[in-house]
Amino acid sequence: MTEETNVEIKKPLLEVKNLKKSFPIKRGFLQRTVGHVRAVDDVSFSIADGETLSLVGESGCGKTTTVRAIMRAINPDEGQVLFRTDDDETVDLAELSLSQIRPFRRNIQMIFQDPFSSLNPRMTIFQLISEPLLVNGIGNKQEREDRVTELLRQVGLRPEYMARFPHAFSGGQRQRIGIARALAINPRLIVADEPVSGLDVSVQAQVINLMMDLQDEFGLTYLFVSHDLSVVNQISDRVVVMYVGRVVEVGTPQELFHNPKHPYTSALISALPITDPKNRGERPVLEGEIANPANPPSGCYFHPRCPFAIDKCKVEAPPIQEVSGRLVACHRADELELASASKQGVAAG
């Protein structure tokens, strides 16, 4: 007689299901709608507590639109954005009104790509970091000042800086201020949209290390957006590869770098710098232009640029399926042997 045990399956902190967002194309004097740009086309993924999930892909693949729809900076057309609350209840953020979603914003904060444009130049650092506390009615002035002092120290800045204005800081320091502001009200999920793309390489490493240290200290969960695979490899637990608004592969950095299953993932890896110029490996070269999201090709969106495309790829869109322990949207994923980072001779972190 076997003894049955009940294993509790923990819900993800955030689960995105079949998310879609398109933008109308208007032309003529009357601005009539003549088409739509499919910026996000049936995207699904989930993030566990304490995990870092990265969205990667070329510019225009829908990464930023995806996170803006999750944050409700724009309204998605279809799909669900399921968030697990402190009470362990699941709420669909996509169907809430702006007034209904406001209480949940405390648990989801954002770090922006350009730290200078995201910081009001007329406000001091104290005002910028304490604003989330003030808006949410947390603490009196002294308590807010103590909190800002603590946050500045946590992100590696001196508390005396709180009386200064953003123009007095470097790009890396301004991004640290943005991180401190995002941490002000103890969120559970932080959405980081290209947070280091405008910084020098040495400063990038410092900011990434800071984010990883803060994650370990406070148990943060990150949704990280980047086009830089070397950064993604350093910070991510899992990676979602997007192409023209669709998810084409999901896996750990080690899986994607050392055993890619989608031709587009292998091509992205080829953009990484070569470790030894004398030892150049096989590097796939993509021909043609990225598909037009306003008029995408039939079947697999990647097939016009894919050297492995067959007739089926041109007429039938590949479903997301599990291959070798990860999710891939490719008809030939189980038979292709694609060039990995080691075969291409590139730096994989």
MARVEXBA-404745 format. One record per residue: residue in three letters; x, y, z of N, C-alpha, C in turn. Coordinates in steps of 0.001 Angstrom, whole numbers. Atoms other than C-alpha are relative to their C-alpha. Last residue first. Example, Ala and Ser with C-alpha at 12.3 -4.5 7.8 and 13.67 -1.06 7.14 Angstrom:
2
ser  -820  -1190  -60  13670  -1060  7140  -770  1090  730
ala  890  -1190  0  12300  -4500  7800  900  1200  0
***
This chain:
349
gly  64  -443  -1392  30104  35205  -20088  984  -734  868
ala  1317  297  -557  29417  33521  -23405  -91  373  1460
ala  -12  -89  -1452  32342  35072  -25272  -1404  -211  529
val  377  -1290  -586  32317  33890  -28882  14  -85  1518
gly  -1181  -669  -532  34193  31091  -30651  -289  1347  613
gln  -178  -1265  711  31205  30114  -32797  1220  767  495
lys  -298  301  1397  31419  26477  -31713  248  1275  -809
ser  -1349  571  90  31678  27543  -28063  379  -297  -1445
ala  -1003  -1038  -269  28679  29879  -28307  1423  -548  -150
ser  61  -535  -1353  26547  27190  -29960  1067  1081  174
ala  -1282  -477  -514  26122  26541  -33691  -182  648  1366
leu  -325  -1396  252  22912  24620  -34324  1317  397  661
glu  -1203  -162  -821  22375  20880  -34640  541  1395  -298
leu  -1079  -895  396  18804  20659  -35958  1154  -33  1001
glu  -930  625  932  16599  17582  -35476  1196  873  -370
asp  -525  1264  -523  14408  18297  -32434  1018  -663  -924
ala  -822  -169  -1202  13944  21980  -33270  633  -1289  480
arg  -1141  903  124  12759  21320  -36832  895  19  1243
his  419  1306  501  9225  22765  -36630  1149  -1013  14
cys  -690  320  1254  10427  25635  -34440  -402  -1412  -423
ala  993  -109  1069  8768  27399  -31503  707  -182  -1334
val  -499  -477  1291  10923  26185  -28617  -1151  61  -992
leu  1078  -284  937  10282  25605  -24906  565  628  -1267
arg  369  -1405  73  13006  23929  -22848  -1046  197  -1085
gly  182  -664  -1277  13773  20462  -21502  -279  1480  -57
ser  -1211  75  -837  15265  18956  -24636  -122  847  1259
val  -1059  749  673  12313  20122  -26749  1247  66  873
glu  -1153  308  -829  9031  21304  -25205  973  -890  -775
gln  -22  1383  -472  6637  22867  -27683  1273  -253  796
ile  -1004  137  -1056  5580  26392  -28655  -74  -1425  536
pro  459  -202  -1378  3577  26000  -31847  1177  -70  971
pro  -375  1055  -944  5158  26492  -35282  -530  298  1397
ala  -702  -603  -1130  3186  28727  -37668  340  -1082  1024
glu  543  376  -1306  2291  26733  -40774  834  600  1129
val  1463  -14  -13  2657  27943  -44366  -597  -260  1384
lys  542  -1137  740  6296  28890  -44912  -1518  108  112
cys  -253  -1246  -731  7719  26643  -42189  -674  1194  -670
lys  938  -72  -1119  6079  23593  -43781  152  1311  762
asp  1300  -464  494  7976  24229  -47014  -1020  159  1136
ile  582  958  942  11311  23949  -45230  -1380  517  -403
ala  1443  7  241  13417  26601  -43473  -389  -1043  -1046
phe  477  1368  -173  16960  25696  -42359  -1491  -136  -323
pro  -654  894  977  18731  28821  -43646  -510  -1437  75
cys  -512  1236  -598  16187  31016  -41797  637  -909  -1057
arg  -1419  -194  -335  15780  34599  -42980  663  -1293  473
pro  -712  -636  1121  12446  34239  -44843  1497  182  266
his  -392  860  1117  11365  31585  -42240  680  734  -1163
phe  -1443  -8  226  11490  33814  -39167  406  -698  -1298
tyr  -447  -1349  346  7803  34738  -39042  1481  39  -374
cys  -983  -477  -970  6897  31041  -39147  522  1364  -432
gly  -734  1068  -677  3797  30530  -41263  898  537  1090
ser  832  1116  -429  2843  33534  -43369  871  -1043  701
pro  138  1107  960  5055  36581  -43472  -897  -1099  547
pro  -914  1128  -223  4374  39570  -41236  -212  -1100  -1028
asn  333  948  1067  2683  42689  -42630  924  -1212  111
ala  1262  -451  586  2538  45326  -39901  -469  -930  -1115
pro  1117  392  -872  5155  43439  -37881  -1361  486  -499
asn  812  -1181  -285  7559  43738  -40863  -1188  -405  875
ala  1357  -17  558  9988  40824  -40707  -753  1258  432
ile  960  496  -974  13622  41578  -39872  -1409  183  -549
glu  376  -911  -1062  15616  42193  -43023  -966  -667  967
gly  1301  -643  26  17407  39785  -45345  -240  869  1226
glu  224  -810  1183  20265  37415  -44691  -1390  607  60
leu  1389  -171  403  21293  36147  -41293  -75  895  -1224
val  247  -1350  497  24880  34949  -40972  -1447  74  -484
pro  1112  -124  946  25638  31921  -38841  -230  1454  -376
arg  902  -1058  -446  29110  31958  -37268  -1129  146  -1022
glu  1072  -152  987  31274  28848  -37498  -1029  992  536
gly  801  1188  271  34297  29377  -35279  -1028  258  -1085
arg  1365  -341  387  37014  32018  -35331  -768  -1277  -338
asn  799  1224  -63  40091  30949  -33451  -1467  325  -278
lys  -660  1048  779  42753  33505  -34273  -823  -1279  -74
pro  92  -291  1439  40498  36371  -33166  635  -1068  -879
asp  -1350  96  574  40171  34717  -29725  -88  231  -1508
thr  -972  92  -1091  37151  35484  -27509  1439  -12  -517
ile  -828  1205  123  34969  36718  -30364  1055  -9  1103
pro  -1401  -162  419  32437  39363  -29346  754  -1328  -1
leu  -901  -182  -1135  28733  38388  -29223  1442  124  -482
ala  -276  -1431  -163  26632  38937  -32356  939  285  1160
ser  -1103  -370  895  26888  35223  -33237  354  1478  108
ile  -1264  311  -674  24750  34440  -30166  1186  455  -855
leu  -234  -1043  -1002  21830  36211  -31813  1331  -208  700
ala  -446  -1200  715  22136  33895  -34837  261  1151  967
ser  -1379  230  439  21993  30800  -32633  553  1224  -713
thr  -834  -61  -1201  18850  32149  -30963  1464  -170  -360
tyr  -127  -1418  -347  17316  32793  -34392  855  182  1252
pro  -1023  -658  830  18044  29231  -35508  193  1476  335
his  643  -799  1047  16043  27855  -32541  1072  718  -810
lys  899  844  782  17371  24970  -30445  -737  768  -1091
pro  1204  -686  499  20407  26583  -28869  -825  -926  -879
asn  755  950  810  22760  24192  -27035  -1272  657  -513
his  -784  1193  307  25606  26012  -25286  -757  -1049  -814
phe  -1329  -296  516  24286  29566  -25174  722  -1252  -497
leu  62  -780  1231  20586  28769  -24891  1376  236  -606
glu  630  770  1074  20945  25942  -22384  54  765  -1320
gln  -913  1082  373  23451  27811  -20202  -569  -824  -1156
pro  -1110  -509  816  21314  30952  -20245  949  -1101  -460
thr  -1027  -602  -841  18310  28913  -19040  1102  563  -891
gly  -898  935  -670  15489  28320  -21474  955  730  915
val  -106  -304  -1426  12692  29839  -23539  907  -1044  637
glu  -703  974  -832  12635  29981  -27339  66  495  1435
val  -521  1086  834  10650  31603  -30178  764  -1040  821
val  -1018  742  -732  8328  33957  -28281  464  -1163  -867
arg  300  1367  -423  6470  36233  -30677  1162  -608  773
gly  1156  82  -890  6354  39993  -31191  -355  -1378  489
val  1181  -622  598  8652  40070  -34216  -1239  -274  861
tyr  -228  -419  1378  11213  37699  -32648  -1322  489  -583
met  1146  -468  780  11455  37114  -28908  427  396  -1409
val  -468  -596  1256  13894  35015  -26855  -1218  357  -846
val  1041  108  1021  12766  34408  -23255  496  739  -1236
val  13  -989  1077  15676  33789  -20891  -1138  -318  -964
arg  582  506  1245  15820  32021  -17534  -85  1144  -1002
asp  269  1400  -308  17895  32507  -14371  -610  -696  -1214
ser  1268  719  180  19346  35718  -15735  -5  -1406  583
ile  996  -277  -1034  22023  38134  -14480  -1180  -956  -3
gln  -516  -239  -1333  25264  37267  -16248  -1092  32  1061
asn  -640  1219  -486  23881  35675  -19404  472  149  1443
val  1059  960  -316  21557  38623  -19918  581  -1281  580
val  622  -469  -1240  24476  41035  -19760  -1057  -987  457
ser  -1018  177  -1035  26406  39030  -22372  -520  462  1356
leu  -2  1366  -521  23241  38688  -24455  1050  -220  1083
asp  -1395  387  -202  22819  42439  -24860  55  -1381  664
his  -406  585  1285  19350  43162  -26298  1428  -527  86
ser  -1298  -389  553  17908  43695  -22838  168  -591  -1395
val  72  -154  1457  14736  43531  -20761  1352  456  -518
phe  -1124  -768  533  14855  42169  -17203  -72  14  -1517
leu  292  195  1419  11778  41017  -15305  934  943  -728
tyr  -262  -921  1107  13291  40799  -11846  -601  -511  -1304
thr  255  695  1257  12113  39230  -8573  159  1012  -1123
leu  716  -651  1088  13575  40565  -5348  -199  -942  -1183
gly  854  1001  641  14514  38463  -2327  -813  555  -1154
phe  1424  -278  -230  15758  41475  -368  -943  -1003  -662
glu  270  -572  -1318  19457  40715  121  -1491  113  294
asp  -321  970  -1048  19947  38321  -2808  -403  516  1379
gln  912  1128  152  18131  40632  -5204  225  -1042  1083
leu  1279  -415  -579  20025  43638  -3871  -1040  -1121  -99
asp  -169  -40  -1448  23327  41872  -4578  -1311  369  695
met  -64  1385  -473  22191  40984  -8113  163  -57  1518
met  1337  571  102  21113  44568  -8806  -27  -1439  509
leu  839  -607  -1028  24433  45901  -7513  -1402  -610  -8
asn  -388  618  -1273  26379  43430  -9660  -822  558  1155
ile  512  1372  13  24416  44601  -12711  332  -708  1307
val  1449  -79  -213  25091  48250  -11845  -613  -1399  33
gln  261  -445  -1365  28835  47651  -11417  -1494  17  305
ala  -313  1106  -908  29092  45592  -14602  -295  382  1448
gln  1019  1040  167  27318  48286  -16613  220  -1125  1002
val  1112  -443  -848  29691  50896  -15157  -1154  -998  -97
ser  -423  183  -1393  32660  49019  -16626  -1114  384  964
val  -56  1422  -326  30873  48684  -19974  388  -231  1457
asp  -1278  598  377  29908  52350  -20151  75  -1440  501
leu  -1131  -188  -897  26208  53043  -19649  1276  -606  -575
gly  -619  -1289  273  23321  53585  -22074  1234  276  828
ser  -374  -119  1410  22268  49930  -22258  703  1316  -312
val  -1429  -288  111  22394  49434  -18484  434  269  -1432
pro  -510  -921  -1022  18719  49534  -17443  1473  360  -132
glu  -1321  -394  503  17334  48093  -20724  717  918  1001
asp  28  -123  1460  13821  47987  -19220  1321  568  -504
ala  -1163  -794  405  14063  46699  -15639  74  13  -1525
val  -135  100  1447  10718  45505  -14245  1118  947  -420
ile  -579  -1180  636  10978  45021  -10491  173  -288  -1485
leu  -458  175  1380  8677  42564  -8738  536  1314  -522
arg  -325  1416  172  8069  42231  -4983  574  -269  -1385
pro  791  766  971  8183  45950  -4250  421  -1463  -27
asn  -181  1450  -144  9623  47357  -997  -856  -817  -974
ile  1180  537  -688  8239  50913  -1124  1  -1533  26
ala  476  -807  -1124  11512  52706  -1889  -1144  -637  771
leu  6  796  -1230  13101  49961  -4006  -741  665  1146
ala  805  1202  226  12212  51568  -7370  -123  -849  1261
arg  1413  -406  67  13476  54926  -6104  -901  -1213  -202
ala  435  -336  -1358  16780  53358  -5050  -1465  394  16
ile  167  1274  -713  17136  51754  -8490  -492  251  1420
gly  1214  638  516  16534  55111  -10187  -289  -1323  685
ile  1114  -760  -579  19150  56710  -7928  -1327  -589  -460
arg  83  440  -1401  21578  53944  -8907  -1133  722  725
gln  699  1281  32  20773  54765  -12545  -110  -595  1397
arg  1440  -254  206  21645  58390  -11858  -775  -1314  -64
gln  566  -456  -1267  24975  57288  -10389  -1493  268  -131
gly  71  1138  -915  25807  55270  -13499  -613  377  1342
gly  1052  908  438  24929  58177  -15781  -174  -1188  930
ser  -325  719  1234  27017  60628  -13785  -1144  -940  -371
phe  -458  1386  -100  25510  62933  -11182  338  -571  -1373
ala  -1288  33  -681  25108  66700  -10726  617  -1397  40
his  -1062  -395  940  22360  66895  -13355  1390  -81  629
pro  -505  1070  877  20071  64840  -11071  1168  393  -898
phe  917  225  1115  19761  67557  -8368  620  -1003  -978
arg  -435  -376  1342  21505  67614  -4987  -1069  -321  -1043
ala  403  -1387  247  19990  67627  -1491  374  459  -1407
met  1450  -99  173  20046  63807  -1268  -474  1427  -256
tyr  373  -338  1370  23784  63650  -1961  -1491  320  -137
glu  -90  -1453  176  24673  63829  1726  -445  443  -1389
pro  1249  -682  -394  23338  60274  2059  45  1512  -187
arg  -92  -625  -1314  26353  58939  91  -1289  741  331
leu  -128  -1455  71  25670  56553  -2773  -5  588  1412
gly  -1382  -446  129  26313  52788  -2999  191  1487  -180
val  -375  -22  1422  22786  51508  -3737  1394  593  -216
gln  154  1331  575  22158  50416  -129  423  -47  -1472
arg  -1118  842  -433  23587  53645  1247  -75  -1376  -649
leu  -1203  -508  652  21172  55694  -828  1215  -837  387
leu  -9  438  1394  18299  53492  314  1253  465  -732
glu  -269  1437  52  19064  53960  4027  118  -490  -1435
thr  -1387  186  -444  19277  57738  3707  401  -1474  -103
val  -828  -404  1132  16036  57742  1704  1482  -161  337
arg  113  1039  1019  14324  55750  4476  872  324  -1213
asp  -777  1156  -467  15582  58096  7179  -8  -1112  -1045
glu  -1411  -376  112  14308  61083  5190  900  -1149  459
arg  -349  76  1419  10938  59381  4765  1469  355  -221
glu  -70  1420  351  10760  58743  8506  352  -181  -1467
gln  -1212  545  -579  11596  62376  9178  179  -1471  -353
lys  -1172  -506  708  8974  63622  6719  1292  -591  544
asn  -69  -1455  -21  6217  61376  8074  1298  445  -661
gly  -907  -721  -889  5729  57763  7045  -157  1506  -23
ile  -840  784  -898  4042  56068  4061  920  936  786
gly  292  -367  -1378  1132  57889  2446  804  -766  1025
asn  692  1099  -671  1393  56032  -865  -257  263  1480
val  1221  320  756  2196  59181  -2848  -812  -1086  702
leu  965  -1080  -185  4682  60325  -189  -1326  -318  -672
leu  446  64  -1390  6522  57002  -86  -1081  1037  251
pro  895  1156  -164  6681  56865  -3900  -534  -144  1429
glu  1310  -217  622  8002  60480  -3876  -918  -1220  86
ser  1072  52  -1002  10778  59748  -1354  -1390  161  -606
ile  49  1325  -621  13342  58806  -4017  -1159  -113  980
leu  216  1053  987  12703  61824  -6244  -177  -1369  655
gln  1380  -71  500  12235  64346  -3436  -303  -1143  -972
phe  917  355  -1080  15447  63264  -1691  -1443  -13  -493
ile  -55  1452  -123  17344  63324  -4999  -926  -470  1127
thr  -1221  495  -625  16204  66901  -5522  -53  -1517  91
met  163  591  -1319  13450  67721  -7993  1351  -451  541
arg  349  -1060  -954  13605  70143  -10910  -125  -519  1428
pro  -1173  -837  -292  15498  67711  -13165  -274  1102  1013
asn  405  -1395  161  12645  65151  -12886  1165  918  368
leu  -110  -747  -1247  14325  61754  -13221  -343  1461  -267
ser  990  531  -940  13183  59403  -16019  43  705  1355
ser  1344  -437  390  14960  61480  -18694  -1077  -500  956
phe  100  -1459  -36  18305  61134  -16914  -1411  469  -328
pro  184  -522  -1352  18034  57458  -15983  -148  1506  50
asp  -765  -1243  -65  17427  56390  -19593  -201  632  1371
gln  -1202  97  817  16375  52740  -19726  886  1236  151
phe  109  -404  1399  13883  52838  -16870  1356  -24  -706
ile  -1263  -712  216  13756  50868  -13627  69  296  -1498
met  -726  53  1262  10157  49898  -12842  1300  803  69
gln  -670  -1261  299  8088  48988  -9797  903  -174  -1223
ile  -658  86  1305  5534  46253  -9158  575  1373  -334
asn  -749  1252  89  4381  45611  -5578  735  -175  -1320
arg  -1003  19  -1071  3275  49164  -4866  894  -1225  -102
arg  -1227  -613  489  1579  49208  -8268  1083  42  1074
phe  -966  1039  344  -996  46734  -6951  1326  576  -495
pro  -550  656  -1200  -3013  49390  -5094  1075  -1049  -301
arg  -916  -828  -783  -3277  51434  -8332  530  -689  1261
ile  -1362  554  39  -4775  48663  -10459  957  760  907
gln  -66  1297  -680  -8388  49396  -9511  1424  -530  72
ser  207  -223  -1433  -8105  53099  -10382  101  -1308  781
leu  -1167  -688  -546  -6542  52340  -13758  -141  264  1493
ser  -45  -1402  402  -9253  49784  -14510  1220  654  643
leu  303  -1011  -1005  -8495  46096  -14050  12  1395  -615
glu  1420  -341  53  -8755  43497  -16829  -396  1070  1011
ala  402  -462  1326  -5054  43215  -17635  -1457  449  -53
leu  -221  -1438  111  -4028  43045  -13975  -518  552  -1321
asp  -309  -287  1398  -5587  39600  -13605  114  1511  -170
val  781  -1087  577  -5385  38934  -9867  450  225  -1437
thr  -432  -353  1344  -4232  35719  -8214  -941  1028  -598
glu  1086  10  963  -4582  35376  -4458  526  466  -1349
asp  -78  1207  817  -1653  34452  -2256  -1214  -168  -903
asp  947  942  -589  -2585  37170  254  -60  -1323  -749
asp  -547  378  -1304  535  39136  -690  -881  -1030  699
thr  -37  -1034  -1018  -778  39139  -4274  631  -519  1293
arg  335  592  -1309  14  36782  -7123  216  1030  1093
phe  -953  -357  -1047  -126  38585  -10465  -465  -582  1328
leu  409  515  -1298  -1832  37221  -13588  1096  253  1031
val  -1200  -308  -774  -1407  39320  -16731  -322  -349  1443
gln  74  -149  -1445  -3965  37849  -19117  1373  332  575
gly  -913  722  -873  -4463  38097  -22860  -189  314  1469
glu  481  1306  -462  -5974  40440  -25401  1021  -579  974
asp  1222  307  750  -5703  44030  -26599  -637  -1299  479
pro  -89  1109  967  -3214  45083  -23924  -1328  -221  -700
asn  981  1067  -221  -3632  48547  -22358  169  -1111  -1034
ile  913  98  1133  -556  50757  -22252  -940  -1169  276
ala  -287  -1306  581  1368  51869  -19161  -764  128  -1315
arg  1202  -738  340  -430  48850  -17750  290  1463  -326
met  75  -1098  -968  2805  47551  -16196  -1279  818  -144
ile  52  611  -1325  2331  44274  -18086  -165  1062  1077
ala  1342  571  -149  1473  46201  -21261  -162  -662  1364
arg  917  -1142  -169  4600  48328  -20850  -1435  -483  148
val  -77  -437  -1398  6603  45126  -20291  -896  1203  261
thr  462  1049  -909  5394  43627  -23566  10  474  1444
thr  1464  -31  45  5792  46872  -25503  -591  -1048  933
thr  461  -1136  -807  9406  47024  -24321  -1520  96  -3
lys  -373  156  -1408  10198  43537  -25602  -592  1107  865
gly  1163  -49  -894  8220  43755  -28860  324  -116  1471
cys  591  1335  -118  10806  42637  -31459  -1176  -28  988
gly  1270  121  712  11510  46215  -32550  -668  -1346  131
ser  845  -1172  -167  15171  46180  -31590  -1259  -153  -843
glu  -398  -1204  719  16489  42638  -31791  -921  1160  331
gly  335  2  1412  15712  40083  -29095  464  1294  -648
val  -1051  -433  918  15878  39426  -25397  -495  -98  -1433
leu  544  -32  1356  13402  39201  -22521  1081  541  -917
ser  -403  -1028  955  15051  38211  -19244  -731  -177  -1328
leu  380  427  1350  13590  36338  -16275  327  1141  -956
thr  -231  -1029  1003  15300  36839  -12925  -294  -590  -1368
glu  -615  357  1279  13815  34645  -10205  272  1253  -831
gly  -1448  -30  -101  13165  35445  -6544  745  -303  -1279
asp  -551  -856  -1044  9524  34362  -6715  1519  -94  26
ala  122  488  -1374  8757  32604  -9996  578  1021  972
ile  -1166  -326  -816  8208  34305  -13360  -271  -474  1419
ser  267  -156  -1427  5851  33068  -16085  1312  275  726
phe  -1123  427  -842  5707  33233  -19872  -402  196  1452
ser  285  652  -1278  3221  33766  -22725  1301  -352  701
val  -1164  254  -855  3270  36081  -25760  -442  -600  1334
asp  240  1265  -703  469  35891  -28362  1217  -431  836
asp  887  934  695  1615  38618  -30775  -36  -1349  722
val  -66  1179  -876  3102  41722  -29217  -1050  -981  -495
ala  -1191  -185  -830  3877  44597  -31615  226  -1183  934
arg  113  1001  -1060  1418  43474  -34275  1267  44  857
val  -1330  516  -323  1312  46701  -36296  -146  -964  1167
his  -423  50  -1395  -2195  47230  -37647  1416  -557  108
gly  -681  1217  -418  -3674  48238  -40985  372  73  1465
val  -235  827  1182  -5410  50929  -42998  722  -1301  344
thr  -843  1140  -358  -7024  52870  -40157  133  -924  -1198
arg  671  1304  -35  -8394  56118  -41549  1002  -1106  321
gln  -686  898  -930  -6659  59349  -40634  -741  -1328  175
leu  965  418  -1021  -9230  61526  -42406  589  -974  1010
phe  504  -1196  -676  -6528  63357  -44378  -948  -359  1131
gly  947  -871  667  -4839  60100  -45265  -468  1158  852
arg  -485  -762  1145  -3223  57371  -43257  -1100  894  -563
lys  978  -958  533  -3578  55608  -39924  632  814  -1117
ile  -724  -815  978  -1723  52445  -38906  -1033  907  -661
pro  580  -288  1325  -3318  51035  -35763  922  846  -860
phe  205  -1438  135  -1180  49599  -32946  -539  288  -1399
ser  -269  -531  1336  -1265  45981  -31842  -311  1493  -15
lys  148  -1449  108  -985  44323  -28455  366  432  -1404
lys  -28  -581  1344  -1414  40663  -27593  -175  1509  84
leu  61  -1460  44  -690  38653  -24451  131  501  -1436
asn  549  -378  1303  -1455  34934  -24661  -183  1509  -150
lys  614  998  864  -846  34330  -20953  -576  653  -1250
val  551  -676  1176  1547  36254  -18733  -519  -1054  -955
glu  230  909  1133  2150  34757  -15302  -697  771  -1113
leu  620  -645  1157  3678  36732  -12454  -131  -1019  -1118
leu  308  -1359  -435  4552  35511  -8956  -715  760  -1102
pro  -996  -1004  390  4287  31907  -10099  -407  1373  516
lys  383  -777  1159  2020  29630  -8039  1131  957  -378
lys  7  -1434  -202  3654  27178  -5693  -346  718  -1301
ile  -583  -604  1185  2684  23546  -6096  -139  1511  120
glu  545  -1309  327  2094  22033  -2677  753  590  -1193
val  -1079  -930  278  2933  18333  -2641  -609  1322  -443
asn  467  -1176  704  272  16209  -975  1160  985  -155
thr  -397  -1259  -618  1679  12846  -56  -481  1152  -874
glu  75  -1177  855  116  9492  -825  410  1238  788
glu  481  -1162  -755  1291  6416  1039  44  1230  -902
thr  -833  -1188  114  1523  3297  -1067  -625  1162  753
met  853  -1186  0  0  0  0  891  1239  0
***
